[in-house]
């Protein structure tokens, strides 16, 4: 978890140094989240495969560039508030509150199922920071609102690949990135949409079944993790 920064020696006009420190603390974790997201987007960009490869591969580069710009804006706001933005990998790993992205080389749609959960986490935490900072600093509030506008649009792009015509998401109910990837994978989606085919029963078997009565079988329970 991000440690509380010492109070800056100065901050922007209209805030005292304790208020400045609080905003710096909130922005520091947002900076880590955005840097981590930009790296995750590149990781997915390099590791997607399958029939949707080129569409997803090319969709992610503009998102990566935009998220890097968001990180730059957050870092510069920290500096303007009198703080010190930490952009090194060591600081990110030491202070973040989440684990590394957990999916390697995989189908493009499976990756999008996992990426949807990543965006949800970043957006929820951005909104929480926004609620806290809105009582202190309207300028930083405006910055986070602008970030959210872009992040939520990017999540919409991702979800458009996962949504059915009925409006449900292929990864609905998944709690982890790997679960979401498995649920969104094309073979999983096909299995959900395609009912099991009935096999023809020979006439002799029908007569036997009629005498004995159809025997019911218990469906195997689905194991979830």
VEXTITI-465197 format. One record per residue: residue number from 1; residue in three letters; x, y negated, z negated of N, C-alpha, C in turn. Coordinates in Angstrom, 3 decimals, always signed. Example, Ala and Ser with C-alpha at 12.3 -4.5 7.8 and 13.67 -1.06 7.14 Angstrom:
<nodes>
  num  residu       n.X       n.Y       n.Z      ca.X      ca.Y      ca.Z       c.X       c.Y       c.Z
    1     ala   +13.190    +5.690    -7.800   +12.300    +4.500    -7.800   +13.200    +3.300    -7.800
    2     ser   +12.850    +2.250    -7.080   +13.670    +1.060    -7.140   +12.900    -0.030    -7.870
</nodes>
This chain:
<nodes>
  num  residu       n.X       n.Y       n.Z      ca.X      ca.Y      ca.Z       c.X       c.Y       c.Z
    1     unk    +0.847    +1.192    +0.000    +0.000    +0.000    +0.000    +0.882    -1.241    +0.000
    2     unk    +0.417    -2.256    +0.682    +1.218    -3.467    +0.801    +1.381    -4.132    -0.558
    3     unk    +2.622    -4.370    -0.998    +2.834    -5.047    -2.284    +2.442    -6.505    -2.190
    4     unk    +2.073    -7.079    -3.326    +1.721    -8.492    -3.338    +2.978    -9.322    -3.115
    5     unk    +2.898   -10.239    -2.149    +4.043   -11.101    -1.861    +4.161   -12.166    -2.944
    6     unk    +5.379   -12.654    -3.193    +5.508   -13.770    -4.135    +4.822   -15.004    -3.572
    7     unk    +4.397   -15.882    -4.452    +3.755   -17.107    -3.991    +4.727   -17.901    -3.127
    8     unk    +4.284   -18.364    -1.961    +5.183   -19.152    -1.110    +5.516   -20.490    -1.761
    9     unk    +6.641   -21.059    -1.361    +7.028   -22.364    -1.908    +6.166   -23.490    -1.356
   10     unk    +5.575   -23.238    -0.192    +4.641   -24.202    +0.392    +3.627   -23.408    +1.198
   11     unk    +2.523   -24.047    +1.523    +1.543   -23.406    +2.404    +0.851   -24.492    +3.197
   12     unk    -0.184   -24.131    +3.950    -0.845   -25.118    +4.809    -1.642   -26.108    +3.959
   13     unk    -1.796   -27.341    +4.439    -2.592   -28.324    +3.699    -4.019   -27.821    +3.474
   14     unk    -4.524   -28.068    +2.284    -5.884   -27.647    +1.944    -5.932   -26.367    +1.136
   15     unk    -4.821   -25.622    +1.086    -4.723   -24.421    +0.255    -3.641   -24.640    -0.788
   16     unk    -3.829   -24.054    -1.983    -2.709   -24.044    -2.925    -1.878   -22.788    -2.666
   17     unk    -0.738   -22.682    -3.319    +0.179   -21.589    -2.998    -0.385   -20.222    -3.402
   18     unk    -1.196   -20.164    -4.438    -1.821   -18.881    -4.805    -2.808   -18.438    -3.726
   19     unk    -3.565   -19.375    -3.188    -4.479   -19.038    -2.095    -3.700   -18.613    -0.851
   20     unk    -2.612   -19.338    -0.587    -1.771   -18.971    +0.539    -1.233   -17.563    +0.394
   21     unk    -0.798   -17.200    -0.814    -0.275   -15.853    -1.047    -1.359   -14.797    -0.801
   22     unk    -2.583   -15.079    -1.235    -3.660   -14.104    -1.038    -3.918   -13.872    +0.446
   23     unk    -3.928   -14.929    +1.222    -4.146   -14.783    +2.665    -2.976   -14.048    +3.311
   24     unk    -1.763   -14.361    +2.873    -0.573   -13.667    +3.402    -0.663   -12.168    +3.124
   25     unk    -1.087   -11.789    +1.914    -1.230   -10.371    +1.574    -2.213    -9.677    +2.510
   26     unk    -3.355   -10.321    +2.748    -4.369    -9.726    +3.621    -3.859    -9.601    +5.051
   27     unk    -3.184   -10.639    +5.525    -2.689   -10.617    +6.902    -1.522    -9.640    +7.088
   28     unk    -0.754    -9.422    +6.032    +0.405    -8.522    +6.163    -0.038    -7.109    +6.500
   29     unk    -1.095    -6.625    +5.852    -1.581    -5.278    +6.160    -2.267    -5.244    +7.521
   30     unk    -2.903    -6.352    +7.903    -3.493    -6.412    +9.254    -2.387    -6.381   +10.308
   31     unk    -1.272    -7.029   +10.023    -0.134    -6.990   +10.947    +0.364    -5.559   +11.109
   32     unk    +0.503    -4.836   +10.010    +0.922    -3.436   +10.099    -0.079    -2.610   +10.906
   33     unk    -1.360    -2.841   +10.666    -2.386    -2.073   +11.378    -2.329    -2.332   +12.876
   34     unk    -2.102    -3.568   +13.268    -2.050    -3.903   +14.691    -0.779    -3.364   +15.344
   35     unk    +0.348    -3.459   +14.645    +1.573    -2.872   +15.187    +1.429    -1.357   +15.339
   36     unk    +0.835    -0.721   +14.343    +0.618    +0.719   +14.400    -0.333    +1.078   +15.544
   37     unk    -1.387    +0.288   +15.720    -2.343    +0.546   +16.798    -1.690    +0.418   +18.166
   38     unk    -0.841    -0.590   +18.346    -0.191    -0.757   +19.652    +0.720    +0.431   +19.964
   39     unk    +1.402    +0.959   +18.949    +2.248    +2.139   +19.148    +1.400    +3.378   +19.436
   40     unk    +0.286    +3.486   +18.749    -0.621    +4.628   +18.972    -1.185    +4.598   +20.379
   41     unk    -1.569    +3.426   +20.856    -2.090    +3.307   +22.214    -1.041    +3.732   +23.238
   42     unk    +0.213    +3.352   +23.018    +1.274    +3.763   +23.928    +1.512    +5.268   +23.851
   43     unk    +1.460    +5.812   +22.654    +1.616    +7.262   +22.486    +0.552    +8.011   +23.285
   44     unk    -0.674    +7.547   +23.201    -1.759    +8.191   +23.956    -1.539    +7.995   +25.454
   45     unk    -1.170    +6.799   +25.856    -0.876    +6.478   +27.248    +0.123    +7.466   +27.849
   46     unk    +1.120    +7.858   +27.065    +2.161    +8.778   +27.545    +1.729   +10.244   +27.497
   47     unk    +0.733   +10.584   +26.684    +0.427   +11.985   +26.405    -0.922   +12.463   +26.915
   48     unk    -1.638   +11.632   +27.670    -2.913   +12.103   +28.219    -2.662   +12.989   +29.441
   49     unk    -3.499   +14.001   +29.596    -3.468   +14.875   +30.765    -4.907   +15.154   +31.182
   50     unk    -5.050   +15.848   +32.308    -6.378   +16.267   +32.739    -6.952   +15.394   +33.832
   51     unk    -8.189   +15.719   +34.267    -8.784   +15.040   +35.417    -9.015   +13.544   +35.219
   52     unk    -9.104   +13.093   +33.956    -9.324   +11.664   +33.694    -8.017   +10.940   +33.390
   53     unk    -6.896   +11.589   +33.685    -5.586   +11.039   +33.322    -5.404    +9.597   +33.785
   54     unk    -5.539    +9.347   +35.075    -5.159    +8.028   +35.597    -6.080    +6.940   +35.072
   55     unk    -7.369    +7.239   +34.935    -8.319    +6.229   +34.441    -7.975    +5.820   +33.013
   56     unk    -7.725    +6.799   +32.149    -7.425    +6.500   +30.749    -6.013    +5.932   +30.614
   57     unk    -5.055    +6.517   +31.334    -3.670    +6.042   +31.316    -3.616    +4.547   +31.644
   58     unk    -4.331    +4.134   +32.671    -4.290    +2.727   +33.088    -5.193    +1.839   +32.226
   59     unk    -6.221    +2.389   +31.608    -7.084    +1.592   +30.744    -6.349    +1.138   +29.483
   60     unk    -5.411    +1.949   +29.016    -4.800    +1.689   +27.721    -3.708    +0.622   +27.746
   61     unk    -3.066    +0.386   +28.883    -1.999    -0.614   +28.926    -2.503    -2.031   +28.616
   62     unk    -3.612    -2.491   +29.218    -4.105    -3.820   +28.843    -4.511    -3.909   +27.373
   63     unk    -5.026    -2.813   +26.821    -5.370    -2.814   +25.401    -4.107    -2.953   +24.550
   64     unk    -3.054    -2.233   +24.936    -1.783    -2.331   +24.207    -1.255    -3.757   +24.221
   65     unk    -1.271    -4.387   +25.384    -0.757    -5.758   +25.499    -1.574    -6.725   +24.652
   66     unk    -2.892    -6.558   +24.664    -3.758    -7.452   +23.888    -3.540    -7.263   +22.392
   67     unk    -3.388    -6.018   +21.953    -3.168    -5.750   +20.528    -1.807    -6.300   +20.091
   68     unk    -0.811    -6.217   +20.946    +0.486    -6.818   +20.613    +0.360    -8.332   +20.447
   69     unk    -0.446    -8.963   +21.284    -0.683   -10.403   +21.137    -1.384   -10.701   +19.811
   70     unk    -2.320    -9.834   +19.410    -2.991   -10.013   +18.116    -1.987    -9.927   +16.975
   71     unk    -1.078    -8.952   +17.059    -0.054    -8.809   +16.025    +0.826   -10.056   +15.972
   72     unk    +1.181   -10.578   +17.130    +2.014   -11.782   +17.191    +1.302   -12.960   +16.534
   73     unk    +0.001   -13.099   +16.806    -0.769   -14.204   +16.212    -0.864   -14.054   +14.697
   74     unk    -1.048   -12.809   +14.221    -1.111   -12.580   +12.776    +0.220   -12.905   +12.114
   75     unk    +1.330   -12.493   +12.754    +2.655   -12.758   +12.193    +2.936   -14.261   +12.136
   76     unk    +2.567   -14.977   +13.178    +2.818   -16.415   +13.206    +1.954   -17.155   +12.179
   77     unk    +0.754   -16.626   +11.931    -0.095   -17.241   +10.898    +0.526   -17.023    +9.521
   78     unk    +1.086   -15.847    +9.283    +1.770   -15.585    +8.015    +2.915   -16.594    +7.816
   79     unk    +3.680   -16.823    +8.875    +4.782   -17.787    +8.787    +4.264   -19.195    +8.518
   80     unk    +3.177   -19.580    +9.194    +2.617   -20.919    +8.993    +2.126   -21.110    +7.559
   81     unk    +1.691   -20.024    +6.928    +1.212   -20.089    +5.548    +2.360   -20.100    +4.538
   82     unk    +3.601   -20.011    +5.045    +4.760   -20.029    +4.167    +5.248   -18.651    +3.781
   83     unk    +4.734   -17.617    +4.445    +5.123   -16.258    +4.127    +6.162   -15.715    +5.071
   84     unk    +6.473   -14.445    +4.901    +7.488   -13.769    +5.702    +6.864   -12.521    +6.336
   85     unk    +6.590   -12.542    +7.633    +6.018   -11.358    +8.274    +7.051   -10.243    +8.401
   86     unk    +6.660    -9.040    +8.048    +7.548    -7.884    +8.123    +7.132    -7.025    +9.308
   87     unk    +7.971    -7.010   +10.332    +7.635    -6.281   +11.552    +8.479    -5.059   +11.808
   88     unk    +9.263    -4.619   +10.815   +10.131    -3.463   +11.026    +9.348    -2.163   +10.829
   89     unk    +9.777    -1.072   +11.499    +9.110    +0.222   +11.305    +9.132    +0.682    +9.850
   90     unk   +10.241    +0.430    +9.152   +10.336    +0.852    +7.761    +9.294    +0.186    +6.881
   91     unk    +9.078    -1.116    +7.086    +8.072    -1.827    +6.300    +6.677    -1.313    +6.615
   92     unk    +6.424    -1.044    +7.888    +5.108    -0.528    +8.291    +4.811    +0.792    +7.594
   93     unk    +5.766    +1.728    +7.657    +5.552    +3.056    +7.075    +5.438    +2.975    +5.556
   94     unk    +6.247    +2.123    +4.932    +6.241    +2.024    +3.470    +4.961    +1.393    +2.933
   95     unk    +4.363    +0.481    +3.682    +3.256    -0.310    +3.152    +1.886    +0.067    +3.701
   96     unk    +1.831    +0.862    +4.758    +0.526    +1.206    +5.338    -0.242    +2.138    +4.407
   97     unk    -1.550    +2.211    +4.603    -2.428    +3.047    +3.784    -3.025    +4.193    +4.593
   98     unk    -2.442    +4.536    +5.715    -2.959    +5.576    +6.584    -1.789    +6.422    +7.097
   99     unk    -2.124    +7.580    +7.693    -1.104    +8.480    +8.233    -0.898    +8.236    +9.721
  100     unk    +0.163    +8.859   +10.266    +0.411    +8.788   +11.704    -0.739    +9.393   +12.497
  101     unk    -0.918    +8.916   +13.692    -1.850    +9.529   +14.638    -1.455   +10.989   +14.827
  102     unk    -2.443   +11.885   +14.835    -2.137   +13.308   +14.682    -2.316   +14.158   +15.939
  103     unk    -2.600   +13.551   +17.088    -2.834   +14.321   +18.315    -1.662   +14.110   +19.270
  104     unk    -1.116   +15.209   +19.802    -0.023   +15.121   +20.762    -0.537   +15.188   +22.188
  105     unk    +0.119   +15.969   +23.019    -0.290   +16.094   +24.419    -1.660   +16.757   +24.482
  106     unk    -2.623   +16.090   +25.107    -3.994   +16.603   +25.108    -4.782   +15.983   +26.249
  107     unk    -5.948   +16.573   +26.518    -6.845   +16.051   +27.545    -7.202   +14.591   +27.230
  108     unk    -7.356   +13.793   +28.271    -7.608   +12.362   +28.097    -8.858   +12.088   +27.267
  109     unk    -9.927   +12.838   +27.504   -11.167   +12.600   +26.764   -11.019   +13.039   +25.317
  110     unk   -10.258   +14.093   +25.071    -9.990   +14.499   +23.692    -9.263   +13.381   +22.948
  111     unk    -8.269   +12.773   +23.603    -7.568   +11.645   +22.985    -8.521   +10.495   +22.688
  112     unk    -9.443   +10.224   +23.593   -10.377    +9.124   +23.352   -11.287    +9.415   +22.165
  113     unk   -11.635   +10.694   +21.975   -12.414   +11.047   +20.800   -11.684   +10.699   +19.516
  114     unk   -10.370   +10.964   +19.481    -9.556   +10.625   +18.309    -9.330    +9.117   +18.208
  115     unk    -9.084    +8.465   +19.348    -8.828    +7.019   +19.349   -10.041    +6.237   +18.844
  116     unk   -11.226    +6.744   +19.104   -12.435    +6.096   +18.596   -12.378    +5.983   +17.077
  117     unk   -11.907    +7.047   +16.399   -11.783    +7.001   +14.944   -10.712    +6.005   +14.506
  118     unk    -9.628    +5.910   +15.280    -8.580    +4.935   +14.966    -9.147    +3.521   +15.032
  119     unk    -9.865    +3.219   +16.100   -10.466    +1.889   +16.228   -11.446    +1.615   +15.096
  120     unk   -12.235    +2.619   +14.721   -13.176    +2.422   +13.618   -12.450    +2.018   +12.345
  121     unk   -11.337    +2.694   +12.040   -10.585    +2.357   +10.837   -10.014    +0.950   +10.873
  122     unk    -9.437    +0.566   +12.008    -8.851    -0.774   +12.132    -9.936    -1.842   +12.032
  123     unk   -11.048    -1.612   +12.700   -12.132    -2.601   +12.704   -12.753    -2.746   +11.322
  124     unk   -12.995    -1.630   +10.643   -13.578    -1.709    +9.301   -12.662    -2.484    +8.353
  125     unk   -11.365    -2.226    +8.406   -10.432    -2.929    +7.530   -10.298    -4.399    +7.915
  126     unk   -10.348    -4.694    +9.211   -10.337    -6.089    +9.653   -11.571    -6.829    +9.114
  127     unk   -12.708    -6.173    +9.163   -13.937    -6.810    +8.664   -13.872    -7.038    +7.150
  128     unk   -13.294    -6.098    +6.441   -13.145    -6.275    +4.997   -12.220    -7.452    +4.687
  129     unk   -11.106    -7.543    +5.410   -10.198    -8.677    +5.217   -10.889    -9.987    +5.580
  130     unk   -11.681    -9.948    +6.637   -12.420   -11.137    +7.059   -13.350   -11.625    +5.956
  131     unk   -14.064   -10.693    +5.319   -15.001   -11.073    +4.254   -14.268   -11.740    +3.092
  132     unk   -13.055   -11.244    +2.784   -12.291   -11.827    +1.679   -11.701   -13.180    +2.041
  133     unk   -11.174   -13.298    +3.247   -10.475   -14.526    +3.623   -11.458   -15.649    +3.949
  134     unk   -12.695   -15.316    +4.254   -13.673   -16.345    +4.629   -13.950   -17.324    +3.496
  135     unk   -13.703   -16.888    +2.275   -13.925   -17.772    +1.124   -12.715   -18.656    +0.833
  136     unk   -11.608   -18.400    +1.543   -10.363   -19.123    +1.248    -9.912   -19.993    +2.414
  137     unk    -9.872   -19.406    +3.618    -9.189   -20.062    +4.743    -9.966   -19.850    +6.038
  138     unk   -10.717   -20.852    +6.491   -11.505   -20.700    +7.720   -10.659   -20.518    +8.974
  139     unk    -9.411   -20.979    +8.959    -8.553   -20.830   +10.139    -8.175   -19.353   +10.319
  140     unk    -7.761   -18.707    +9.238    -7.463   -17.278    +9.316    -8.734   -16.479    +9.582
  141     unk    -9.843   -16.931    +9.037   -11.136   -16.285    +9.338   -11.395   -16.302   +10.843
  142     unk   -11.162   -17.430   +11.474   -11.364   -17.547   +12.922   -10.424   -16.615   +13.688
  143     unk    -9.192   -16.495   +13.211    -8.226   -15.604   +13.858    -8.716   -14.158   +13.813
  144     unk    -9.195   -13.710   +12.659    -9.654   -12.330   +12.521   -10.930   -12.081   +13.323
  145     unk   -11.788   -13.079   +13.415   -12.989   -12.945   +14.248   -12.594   -12.736   +15.706
  146     unk   -11.604   -13.490   +16.163   -11.133   -13.330   +17.541   -10.537   -11.941   +17.751
  147     unk    -9.784   -11.452   +16.783    -9.259   -10.096   +16.869   -10.403    -9.087   +16.997
  148     unk   -11.393    -9.229   +16.151   -12.506    -8.279   +16.142   -13.265    -8.280   +17.460
  149     unk   -13.380    -9.444   +18.068   -14.061    -9.509   +19.370   -13.361    -8.597   +20.377
  150     unk   -12.033    -8.653   +20.399   -11.283    -7.804   +21.320   -11.292    -6.348   +20.919
  151     unk   -11.086    -6.068   +19.633   -11.034    -4.683   +19.164   -12.356    -3.961   +19.391
  152     unk   -13.447    -4.646   +19.137   -14.754    -4.008   +19.319   -15.070    -3.796   +20.798
  153     unk   -14.594    -4.684   +21.650   -14.760    -4.455   +23.089   -13.948    -3.241   +23.528
  154     unk   -12.732    -3.110   +23.035   -11.911    -1.963   +23.417   -12.527    -0.654   +22.928
  155     unk   -13.104    -0.675   +21.733   -13.764    +0.532   +21.249   -14.973    +0.873   +22.116
  156     unk   -15.658    -0.125   +22.590   -16.780    +0.116   +23.518   -16.281    +0.811   +24.777
  157     unk   -15.141    +0.334   +25.325   -14.571    +0.989   +26.513   -14.297    +2.470   +26.234
  158     unk   -13.747    +2.741   +25.056   -13.436    +4.130   +24.676   -14.723    +4.937   +24.538
  159     unk   -15.684    +4.384   +23.844   -16.921    +5.126   +23.576   -17.743    +5.373   +24.837
  160     unk   -17.587    +4.519   +25.840   -18.319    +4.737   +27.089   -17.948    +6.067   +27.733
  161     unk   -16.736    +6.544   +27.465   -16.300    +7.847   +27.986   -16.836    +9.008   +27.156
  162     unk   -17.292    +8.711   +25.942   -17.728    +9.751   +25.009   -19.246    +9.840   +24.887
  163     unk   -19.946    +8.833   +25.421   -21.395    +8.742   +25.212   -22.158    +9.550   +26.253
  164     unk   -23.185   +10.238   +25.799   -24.072   +10.961   +26.709   -25.175   +10.033   +27.187
  165     unk   -25.958   +10.499   +28.162   -27.077    +9.684   +28.659   -28.133    +9.483   +27.587
  166     unk   -28.116   +10.333   +26.561   -29.075   +10.201   +25.463   -28.580    +9.237   +24.388
  167     unk   -27.350    +8.731   +24.554   -26.828    +7.750   +23.615   -26.083    +8.331   +22.430
  168     unk   -25.699    +9.597   +22.488   -24.938   +10.202   +21.406   -23.464   +10.296   +21.795
  169     unk   -22.601   +10.225   +20.806   -21.156   +10.319   +21.033   -20.701   +11.763   +20.860
  170     unk   -19.811   +12.197   +21.739   -19.331   +13.582   +21.691   -18.617   +13.890   +20.384
  171     unk   -18.011   +12.898   +19.769   -17.237   +13.123   +18.540   -18.024   +12.773   +17.286
  172     unk   -19.323   +12.604   +17.393   -20.151   +12.209   +16.250   -19.983   +13.204   +15.105
  173     unk   -19.798   +12.685   +13.902   -19.680   +13.522   +12.720   -18.272   +13.978   +12.402
  174     unk   -17.316   +13.738   +13.286   -15.936   +14.157   +13.033   -15.310   +13.257   +11.970
  175     unk   -14.576   +13.878   +11.063   -13.948   +13.134    +9.968   -12.461   +12.901   +10.178
  176     unk   -11.839   +13.682   +11.058   -10.405   +13.531   +11.303   -10.169   +13.374   +12.794
  177     unk    -8.976   +12.885   +13.124    -8.647   +12.699   +14.539    -8.642   +14.029   +15.292
  178     unk    -8.111   +15.078   +14.671    -8.073   +16.375   +15.344    -9.479   +16.939   +15.543
  179     unk   -10.350   +16.776   +14.556   -11.738   +17.207   +14.720   -12.406   +16.437   +15.853
  180     unk   -12.175   +15.128   +15.889   -12.788   +14.294   +16.935   -12.273   +14.691   +18.308
  181     unk   -10.972   +14.997   +18.410   -10.392   +15.414   +19.688   -11.007   +16.729   +20.154
  182     unk   -11.144   +17.682   +19.237   -11.738   +18.973   +19.611   -13.192   +18.805   +20.051
  183     unk   -13.926   +17.967   +19.332   -15.338   +17.772   +19.661   -15.521   +17.096   +21.015
  184     unk   -14.603   +16.198   +21.362   -14.728   +15.446   +22.614   -14.127   +16.159   +23.806
  185     unk   -13.315   +17.196   +23.560   -12.653   +17.911   +24.658   -13.679   +18.432   +25.654
  186     unk   -13.366   +18.391   +26.945   -14.348   +18.784   +27.970   -14.968   +20.151   +27.750
  187     unk   -14.186   +21.150   +27.310   -14.754   +22.473   +27.125   -15.784   +22.476   +26.002
  188     unk   -15.547   +21.636   +24.964   -16.514   +21.542   +23.879   -17.789   +20.880   +24.349
  189     unk   -17.646   +19.795   +25.133   -18.822   +19.094   +25.640   -19.645   +19.991   +26.553
  190     unk   -18.959   +20.777   +27.397   -19.666   +21.685   +28.290   -20.421   +22.740   +27.509
  191     unk   -19.796   +23.259   +26.462   -20.440   +24.279   +25.642   -21.689   +23.741   +24.962
  192     unk   -21.645   +22.439   +24.575   -22.807   +21.842   +23.928   -23.960   +21.655   +24.913
  193     unk   -23.624   +21.335   +26.176   -24.672   +21.023   +27.154   -25.251   +22.267   +27.818
  194     unk   -24.436   +23.329   +27.972   -24.855   +24.475   +28.764   -25.433   +25.570   +27.882
  195     unk   -26.729   +25.901   +28.018   -27.303   +26.979   +27.215   -26.753   +28.329   +27.657
  196     unk   -26.746   +29.269   +26.743   -26.263   +30.612   +27.066   -27.181   +31.249   +28.108
  197     unk   -26.585   +31.901   +29.104   -27.369   +32.545   +30.151   -27.957   +33.855   +29.636
  198     unk   -29.192   +34.111   +30.056   -29.820   +35.374   +29.702   -29.370   +36.443   +30.692
  199     unk   -29.027   +37.599   +30.158   -28.626   +38.696   +31.041   -29.822   +39.585   +31.338
  200     unk   -29.853   +40.119   +32.539   -30.962   +40.985   +32.932   -30.927   +42.270   +32.114
  201     unk   -32.094   +42.715   +31.680   -32.212   +43.939   +30.895   -32.794   +45.029   +31.777
  202     unk   -32.139   +46.184   +31.894   -32.689   +47.272   +32.709   -34.059   +47.700   +32.213
  203     unk   -34.867   +48.178   +33.166   -36.222   +48.575   +32.826   -36.241   +49.629   +31.738
  204     unk   -35.308   +50.604   +31.789   -35.283   +51.659   +30.784   -35.012   +51.103   +29.397
  205     unk   -34.175   +50.078   +29.358   -33.867   +49.464   +28.068   -35.060   +48.714   +27.524
  206     unk   -35.849   +48.086   +28.451   -37.042   +47.373   +28.019   -38.032   +48.325   +27.352
  207     unk   -38.187   +49.527   +27.930   -39.112   +50.503   +27.362   -38.646   +50.914   +25.974
  208     unk   -37.350   +51.140   +25.814   -36.811   +51.539   +24.520   -37.010   +50.441   +23.495
  209     unk   -36.772   +49.196   +23.921   -36.950   +48.080   +23.009   -38.395   +47.944   +22.600
  210     unk   -39.309   +48.234   +23.533   -40.723   +48.143   +23.222   -41.136   +49.157   +22.175
  211     unk   -40.538   +50.352   +22.194   -40.894   +51.369   +21.210   -40.322   +51.050   +19.844
  212     unk   -39.080   +50.577   +19.829   -38.408   +50.354   +18.547   -38.698   +48.977   +17.967
  213     unk   -39.007   +48.022   +18.874   -39.114   +46.635   +18.441   -37.777   +45.960   +18.612
  214     unk   -37.764   +44.679   +18.996   -36.507   +43.957   +19.217   -35.798   +43.761   +17.897
  215     unk   -34.516   +44.047   +17.906   -33.711   +43.904   +16.696   -33.115   +42.509   +16.657
  216     unk   -33.358   +41.784   +15.575   -32.844   +40.429   +15.447   -31.421   +40.456   +14.932
  217     unk   -30.603   +39.588   +15.504   -29.220   +39.466   +15.045   -29.035   +38.133   +14.353
  218     unk   -28.185   +38.122   +13.364   -27.910   +36.892   +12.633   -26.777   +36.142   +13.304
  219     unk   -27.009   +34.879   +13.676   -25.977   +34.084   +14.333   -24.801   +33.871   +13.384
  220     unk   -23.616   +33.959   +13.945   -22.437   +33.736   +13.105   -22.379   +32.301   +12.661
  221     unk   -21.993   +32.078   +11.426   -21.949   +30.716   +10.880   -20.790   +29.950   +11.479
  222     unk   -21.018   +28.700   +11.738   -19.972   +27.847   +12.288   -19.076   +27.356   +11.169
  223     unk   -17.807   +27.568   +11.306   -16.870   +27.160   +10.260   -16.345   +25.777   +10.579
  224     unk   -16.480   +24.884    +9.642   -15.954   +23.526    +9.816   -14.881   +23.264    +8.785
  225     unk   -13.995   +22.357    +9.128   -12.929   +22.006    +8.192   -13.045   +20.555    +7.800
</nodes>
